[in-house]
Amino acid sequence: MSSVKLATGIVHQPEAPPRVLSIAGSDSGGGAGIQADLKTFTALSTYGLTAITALTSQNTLGVHGVHAVPPEFVASQIKDVVSDIGLSSLKTGMLSSSSIIETVASTLSSLYPSRADLPPLVIDPVMISTSGHSLLDLSALTSLRTALLPLCAVLTPNVPEAEHLLAPPSSSSPDSHPAPPDRLKTVHDLKRAASDLAALGPRAVLVKGGHLPFAPEAAADLKADGDVDVLDLRQAELARILEVYATSEGKTGDKVVIDVLYERELAEGRTKRWTAVVRPLVESTSTHGTGCTLSAALAAYLGKGYSIRDATIAAVDYTRSGITTAFPLGRGKGPLNHLHSIRTRPLPSPSPSEPHPFTSYLLRAAGQSWDRYVNHAFIQQLGAGTLKREHFVHYIRQDYVYLMHYARIHSLAGYKSDSFEDLEAFATITNHVARESKMHIEFCATWGITLPDLLSTPESTHSIAYTRYLADVGHSGTLLDLLVAVASCLLGYGEVGLKLKRLGEEGGEIAPGVKVKKEGNPYWRWIEDYAGDDYQQALVAGIASLERRAALDPPSPEGLKKLSQIFTRCCDLEAGFWQMGLDIS
């Protein structure tokens, strides 16, 4: 799609995110399977696709039923999404049977005849649910080893799954796989298991150690090997002060989890590499779908172009945070918090269809204050040409005083800017105010007001209150606070000018029984000045600065509330400025 450049100066080029396919079972409880995968894909800014292999009836207490999807329909789902949408990466989860495993393998091989063309495939060899229910016929392990693992970029077994994959078939039946003995007991066992599994075809193997927590000294044992890069995510490894704080809060544990990654093929020409990720053991009942989540995150990061090692580290960290921030749900093993990394934006970014979301929000938030401002009785009388001369003269003299403060405030905004775009925008507005002041002097002269008269005009109490409020916001607030404060004047005068000019040319009414006049209206030049191109161009620059700043540094909900209060307050002060013109004795 072609790019669209908005007035904000921000180029928005709609672009499809990485597309990640999950070939897995459905979890009616939403914590694992494709439901967990899709949440993870979304949280990591990728587009999730699915090919469902089985329907399960389950909740946090366990799996109570499995309905397998016909293999040919699994193949159909894969073909449809690949042929039309395409893939950046993919993963498998629950495959349940030999027929589905072989179907998935043959379908992928037909779609990608060369393994080099196959997007990174992460295989989570799901065998047993968190609650202990069997999700894979162990007689299917031979198919998994021979048909699917050779296509795999990263295999992600936990300890029991690694033991099953490494157990030799029984002598009585090559497809019989009794429960293996506990073969993996030490960190060195995990290391050997990773390399042994890689010999079955995967380019890399991540043996997850969550089922086999170790004493902290185990990390040192791996370091002593000399060929393992140990990445320690514990607080003490970052700074001892964090460990002191965690201990004071009672939030430390005595065990660690060690995940061992073995890469058999490396792009930089090396033939092998071990990486161990060490993290504190998190004691939690919210672990349902942990394996699904980690493999989905790994696939998402690979789809985004991460290396296998970097994707693994990021996926482990994402999954751990999902456990530590999980909320209680159900009476059994609850799910992770898959959305912990998502920051809710109270405002959308500017887009071609909505180029001014922040400005629109401010106007809606101001509500009646905005309406009172732009439809004030002063404006109605001005549009109708019935405003008393002395009221208008008083107003334009005070307006000259205000213009000086208004220019100074925009200069202050330029000083607080951190981009040339904003500096240029404020300079444009300040220059416009300077030109406006000259026109204002000429305009005042037509009403019999000389420059000495303007310079000697005492500032009214209301003008003092308004301009000092702007100065206070400018000195004590952020740049966006100041932008919002001055925006009420810029937006309101532009709106009034456009409205009165249109109604005057159409002969319309600004209020019931109040018709706007063009012919014979002594204030029509004032109306044309604020409806004219020069002012409206400054208006566009001002809105662009508002939107750019809000898009680059999105305000929080609390910050947005504060900004709306500033804007509403300034609308009230602007309405008070009109009222000042009517209240002279």
Secondary structure as GFF3:
##gff-version 3
##sequence-region A 1 585
A	DSSP	beta_strand	4	5	.	.	.	ID=ss1
A	DSSP	beta_strand	11	12	.	.	.	ID=ss2
A	DSSP	beta_strand	19	27	.	.	.	ID=ss3
A	DSSP	alpha_helix	33	43	.	.	.	ID=ss4
A	DSSP	beta_strand	47	59	.	.	.	ID=ss5
A	DSSP	beta_strand	62	68	.	.	.	ID=ss6
A	DSSP	alpha_helix	71	84	.	.	.	ID=ss7
A	DSSP	beta_strand	89	92	.	.	.	ID=ss8
A	DSSP	alpha_helix	98	111	.	.	.	ID=ss9
A	DSSP	three_ten_helix	115	117	.	.	.	ID=ss10
A	DSSP	beta_strand	121	123	.	.	.	ID=ss11
A	DSSP	three_ten_helix	138	140	.	.	.	ID=ss12
A	DSSP	alpha_helix	141	143	.	.	.	ID=ss13
A	DSSP	pi_helix	144	148	.	.	.	ID=ss14
A	DSSP	three_ten_helix	149	151	.	.	.	ID=ss15
A	DSSP	beta_strand	154	155	.	.	.	ID=ss16
A	DSSP	alpha_helix	159	166	.	.	.	ID=ss17
A	DSSP	alpha_helix	187	198	.	.	.	ID=ss18
A	DSSP	beta_strand	204	207	.	.	.	ID=ss19
A	DSSP	alpha_helix	217	225	.	.	.	ID=ss20
A	DSSP	beta_strand	228	232	.	.	.	ID=ss21
A	DSSP	alpha_helix	235	238	.	.	.	ID=ss22
A	DSSP	alpha_helix	240	248	.	.	.	ID=ss23
A	DSSP	beta_strand	256	263	.	.	.	ID=ss24
A	DSSP	beta_strand	273	280	.	.	.	ID=ss25
A	DSSP	alpha_helix	290	303	.	.	.	ID=ss26
A	DSSP	alpha_helix	308	324	.	.	.	ID=ss27
A	DSSP	alpha_helix	357	366	.	.	.	ID=ss28
A	DSSP	alpha_helix	368	374	.	.	.	ID=ss29
A	DSSP	alpha_helix	377	384	.	.	.	ID=ss30
A	DSSP	alpha_helix	389	416	.	.	.	ID=ss31
A	DSSP	alpha_helix	420	445	.	.	.	ID=ss32
A	DSSP	alpha_helix	451	455	.	.	.	ID=ss33
A	DSSP	alpha_helix	461	476	.	.	.	ID=ss34
A	DSSP	alpha_helix	479	506	.	.	.	ID=ss35
A	DSSP	beta_strand	509	511	.	.	.	ID=ss36
A	DSSP	beta_strand	514	515	.	.	.	ID=ss37
A	DSSP	alpha_helix	524	531	.	.	.	ID=ss38
A	DSSP	alpha_helix	533	552	.	.	.	ID=ss39
A	DSSP	alpha_helix	557	582	.	.	.	ID=ss40
###
